[in-house]
């Protein structure tokens, strides 16, 4: 024995060793029940914040009799979608496909019936709705309930009603995939609608667009040449198709002609910068492709792979190396070799010597500041690190300044939409947490190594196979506080001159009065907060782990 969502007893039948649940009857709330719930939403909105609210008790108490009616719909297993912490919104929406499959007797007309959807929302998707569509902090809770749980208006059913949106998303995605002839899957269509909600909302407002053949052409366009259309672009596309549909009886056309109609209109719309989100999506616009070259393992392999066309990679327009003035000799030698291997130009830029600025206690702009994240010990013994600003000052800023020159942009001028940069960053699959979007609208970051699903070990193997007589250096400043013991030890043994240089800078951090004023305690290059010359370098942690929080994703590659 058990109870169903209406508080009634159910019977579980045992067949062999398996348990089979009887079909769940889908009910429809009466008009009286809908009015009662509207009143309750105004007087007791907290009921819709509690995932354990017993709606059978609420409605029985308020009405005193029957509050629902039978429908021709049943659920085979009573599948209940759930929102699991940490999972994306579109994953929650994907469960709509299973929810739809669980229904028997469901039609489009029933999916637009407020009373049935309201029953599903309260008796089957209540906890899901609270997690999936939490109200804004300052939301009118009563209106939120009317939109998401009651949804008496068609627009609310398609756009907001918990069950309505879930079922319609699944329904149109499945229909479109079926009509596409394998061009895309139902999950791909659903993911597009879920992650770009405006493309779904605009689509649902035009009934003629729900023709499965038209839907298929629409989704295929959004997943292909329509990528990058913004809300305005999507609205303009549907508007143009609507105008042509009336004149050409679109539903009678062959599928190829329908698809071509979408393609032509999409291409025309992408000529207008107001209709796209990224400059790279403008028709006729070709962004400057620049590879951020750190001359370490990842970026070196990326540069050479692009030269060879590995995995279909095309050559960038240029590679750009930001010289901090304090790289190990091996990096400068390796960079010179790279320049002989690449047919595209390699540009060197610099904001000055990070070592000289550090010893002077200055930033490149002349401000009093420690420009690398040294390890600090305060006068009270408190431990910390100086702010990580070196990547921004010595790599990102000079790179951006040169890229503006390449685009012909004057200092301080806002970049027009027809001028942009696609910047390649050599972050590999095993460092995906360092993947960050650009802070500049005119720069779009791309991560070819992640796109190719390549990890650091694979890159080194590829390099060794193609360049067996060479070694890849570590791209990092000589005195980088992120060095681990193994790297300090290797520097001490293989490049003692650079190690002694780091030891001298480490000593200067605590000996120069001006630097002591800035640290307000003591500063060290080594994480143990001991003089570098005295550290036991036998224990180690990985440099990769240390670099996970590096601010711009430009160091160590």
Secondary structure, 3 states (H helix, E strand, C coil): CEECCCCCEECEEEECCEEEECCEEEEEECHHHHHHHHHHHHHCHHHHCCCCCCHHHHHHHHHCCCCEEEEEEEECCCCCCCCCCCCCHHHHHHHHHHHHHCEECCCHHHHCCHHHHHHHHHHCCHHHHHHHCCCCCCCCHHHHHHHHHHCCCHHHHHHCCHHHHHHHHHHHHHHHHHHCCCCCCHHHHHHHHHHCHHHHHHHHCCHHHHCHHHHHHHHHHHHCCCCCECHHHHHHHHHHHHHHHHHHCHHHCCHHHHHHHHHHHHHHHCCCHHHECCHHHCCCCCCEEEEECCCCHHHHHHHHHHHHCHHHCCCCCEEEEECCCCECHHHHHHHHHHHHHCCCEEEEECCCCHHHHHHHCECCCCCECCCCCCEEEECCCCEEECCCCHHHHHHHHHHHHHHHHHHCCCCCCCCCCCCCEEEECCCCHHHHHHCCCCCCCCEEEECHHHHCCCCHHHHHHHHHHHCCCCCCCCCCECCCCCCCHHHHHHHHHHCHHHHHHHHHHHHHHHHCHHHHHHHCEEEECCCCCCCHHHCCCCCCCCHHHHHHHCCCCCCCC
